[in-house]
Amino acid sequence: MAVSVNTVYQTVLYILNKEQRGYIPPAEFNSIGTQVQLQIFEKYFDDLNQQLRVPQTDMAYADRVENIDEKISIFKTFGNATYDSTSVPTQPFFTLPATDIYGNSVSFYRLGEVVYNDVVTVQRLQRSDFYSIQKSKMTKASETFPAYLYENDKLFIEPSTIISKIVVDYLRKPNDISWAFTVGGLGQYIYDSSTSIQFELHESEQTEIILKILQYSGIIIRDPQIVQAATQQIMKEEVNQKT
């Protein structure tokens, strides 16, 4: 279940108005909210890397690695790569999917596994290794042990006989959030749930989202007290998560 963009916006406005700190219009809130969502999303990978280094509990719901992976899994998807032999005639490649297997148009964010013919994992190699293995019959890529080079958002796959059946697992970029509205008779903003775009982060991130938006809001309205209070609370939350 996603975090409600209306709940977050109304909470931010309530906190700011209660202290008479100022007002954040919808356009600014949408820009801040989108940035905050990306910031929290990108932090998942650093948190996951850190938690993989420490022992985890066997208790259900308390394994931090599994909990972080659950948050990331919202953005996991896969799709078919498309073979292109016309753009670079001397070296055909596969383009990354712009539409996932569920028919959704998505923005590619981070590459996962590349699979050939549903069962064979294609090995990722750096440029020097990718070309050097082709020089020996012992190491040359085959359809049983294929390899790929990932550069410029393109997949160069060996052997060249592979021209189809490439599936890419990847993470998509979170959608930009939008608190949409109509204008009432008094000029007031009325929330429009039908055209709004919700936060896609795990519902457990609601407090973190609000705090970070307040932090940015304090900068916009030039109130250092808001920035300081939100920053301190964010730091406290991060310490609690890591201890």
Secondary structure, 3 states (H helix, E strand, C coil): CEECHHHHHHHHHHHHHHCCCCCCCHHHHHHHHHHHHHHHHHHHHHHHHHHCCCCCCCCCCCCHHHHHHHHHHCCEEEEECEEECCCCCCCCEEECCCECCCCCECCEEEEEEEEECCCEECEECCHHHHHHHHHCCCCCCCCCCCEEEEECCEEEEECCCCCCCEEEEEEECCCCCECCEEECCCCCEEECCCCCECEEEEHHHHHHHHHHHHHHHHHHCCCHHHHHHHHHHHHHHHHHHHC
